[in-house]
């Protein structure tokens, strides 16, 4: 039950930010914004979140800037643990973000 609540908190958009399919650029950063918002809700610094996840702070900064980790790396699972949300929830948000990432030029 608590994990379900935390997962809802992870994917909820801030009241001032409406998400819609008409804004693909925003959806491309959906994972990044969810990660940043949840880290802040937990009161974790970037350094502490990175340490708990087992990555460098620069990698965490890249996550919050929109970098999409490889699923096979296991990093999404570690992020879910650090942010106290379910892995399927993080995976879903990552899939949505991936679908709306801008194509390389």
Phi and psi in degrees as a GROMACS rama.xvg file:
@    title "Ramachandran Plot"
@    xaxis  label "Phi"
@    yaxis  label "Psi"
@TYPE xy
-64.5868  -42.7518  UNK-2
-62.8433  -36.8022  UNK-3
-62.9695  -42.7773  UNK-4
-62.096  -45.5331  UNK-5
-62.7751  -37.6484  UNK-6
-65.8845  -38.7472  UNK-7
-63.5903  -39.2221  UNK-8
-63.5559  -33.8288  UNK-9
-66.1738  -41.2242  UNK-10
-95.7064  -4.35992  UNK-11
-73.7643  134.927  UNK-12
-82.193  146.247  UNK-13
-58.3437  151.315  UNK-14
-57.5827  -30.7915  UNK-15
-85.137  -4.36599  UNK-16
-120.518  108.724  UNK-17
-92.1455  133.27  UNK-18
-101.953  135.448  UNK-19
-149.665  158.15  UNK-20
-65.2175  -16.9788  UNK-21
-75.5058  -4.38809  UNK-22
-124.523  67.8083  UNK-23
-60.6285  -31.0498  UNK-24
-63.3527  -40.2375  UNK-25
-65.7371  -40.804  UNK-26
-68.3054  -27.3729  UNK-27
-64.7081  -22.6168  UNK-28
-106.136  15.0462  UNK-29
-59.7031  -46.5561  UNK-30
-61.5542  -45.4607  UNK-31
-58.3975  -45.1736  UNK-32
-69.824  -35.5979  UNK-33
-65.899  -41.8102  UNK-34
-62.7475  -48.4149  UNK-35
-62.1265  -46.7157  UNK-36
-62.8953  -44.0372  UNK-37
-67.1917  -39.736  UNK-38
-59.7339  -44.234  UNK-39
-65.3805  -39.9651  UNK-40
-60.0094  -36.4795  UNK-41
-80.4388  -7.64694  UNK-42
72.9385  26.7186  UNK-43
-92.658  136.284  UNK-44
-75.0925  164.314  UNK-45
-60.549  -41.555  UNK-46
-62.6811  -43.3892  UNK-47
-69.423  -41.8864  UNK-48
-61.5488  -42.9366  UNK-49
-62.8465  -43.891  UNK-50
-60.6733  -46.4668  UNK-51
-63.5696  -31.4193  UNK-52
-83.4318  -21.4865  UNK-53
88.2618  28.9204  UNK-54
-128.459  172.346  UNK-55
-79.101  149.851  UNK-56
-55.4273  -33.696  UNK-57
-64.6599  -33.2499  UNK-58
-69.3091  -39.7585  UNK-59
-63.3817  -42.3309  UNK-60
-58.982  -39.6042  UNK-61
-63.5918  -39.1404  UNK-62
-58.4052  -47.4077  UNK-63
-72.78  -12.6823  UNK-64
-95.1683  -6.74676  UNK-65
119.725  -0.102948  UNK-66
-64.0734  134.849  UNK-67
-106.939  110.997  UNK-68
-69.7647  153.828  UNK-69
-68.5189  133.088  UNK-70
-60.1738  -37.4484  UNK-71
-69.201  -14.8131  UNK-72
-71.564  -19.9942  UNK-73
81.1706  0.223956  UNK-74
-67.5714  -37.2345  UNK-75
-62.53  -36.1496  UNK-76
-65.6684  -41.5078  UNK-77
-65.8223  -38.452  UNK-78
-63.1776  -43.4723  UNK-79
-58.5309  -43.4694  UNK-80
-63.9379  -44.5576  UNK-81
-61.7355  -41.5318  UNK-82
-88.813  1.23611  UNK-83
58.3693  45.1148  UNK-84
-129.131  163.643  UNK-85
-73.3695  145.577  UNK-86
-61.1246  -43.9506  UNK-87
-57.0318  -34.3254  UNK-88
-65.9136  -47.1471  UNK-89
-63.1231  -41.0708  UNK-90
-62.1751  -42.3428  UNK-91
-61.0122  -48.4954  UNK-92
-62.719  -39.4018  UNK-93
-63.3824  -40.024  UNK-94
-63.133  -43.5169  UNK-95
-61.4665  -47.6161  UNK-96
-59.6311  -44.2187  UNK-97
-59.8987  -39.8621  UNK-98
-64.4801  -25.4663  UNK-99
-111.608  11.2972  UNK-100
-66.2915  139.548  UNK-101
-65.4794  145.562  UNK-102
-74.1207  143.765  UNK-103
-64.686  144.94  UNK-104
